[in-house]
Amino acid sequence: MDLKNIVDKHVFSSNLNEINLNKRCIINTINPHSYCVAKNDITFQKTLLNSDILLPDGIGIVLATKMLCGKTIKKIAGADIHKHLLEYANSNHKKVFYLGSAQNTLSLITNRLKVEYPNIIVSSYSPPYKKEFTKEDSTIMVNAVNTFNPDILFVGMTAPKQEKWVETYKSDIDATVITSIGAVFDFYARTVKRSSPFWINFGLEWLPRFIKEPRRLWRRNLISTPLFIWYLSKSKLNLN
């Protein structure tokens, strides 16, 4: 999984308004941590490469694109695509489905949507909390989505689990736009506070989260980040 090829050929570098939301579209995100995970997870790697849209959700991806390809792109987080899709759905009276997270979180999301985006028709399903889903689990999940027949499906089951699940069942899912956005479920439900615009604008959105949740995020920040810098340096020096 060559870094230069990823940022040059696969990472989205346009404006979100240019995405055609009226045709089938699988949207995923990539950051330094997910890149490092995908280096050793072939299934996840193929899943990211098969994305119709692969968003640069990390300042490291933005910097890599600049250093390796000379292109200036903007960081687009999961929260950004979520907001964009909600605005589109509200303007066009679309149906939106949330798959993942706890029922309490989904209820909070639904209540907030009713206030902020009243034209959206929303439904959701909370799958069982387990490391791997059985075939029966997945059949129930797909049926829950298809019964509602949403225009947009948001999947929030942590990476790379969520992306790989979508890749496996995408041909069975009746939704036009499918995007895996993980922690955004908690951000929008306000059960977890997103970093302030101050940190986001300086490319340090990860820092307050790491300080608050070091046990959960230590691997991402203390292992994946230095490893990504190593991969970036190798690619810059043509040592791959």
Summary of the structure (lengths in Angstrom):
residues: 240
radius of gyration: 17.6
end to end distance: 10.2
largest distance: 53.0
contacts: 752
relative contact order: 0.16
helix: 55%
strand: 13%
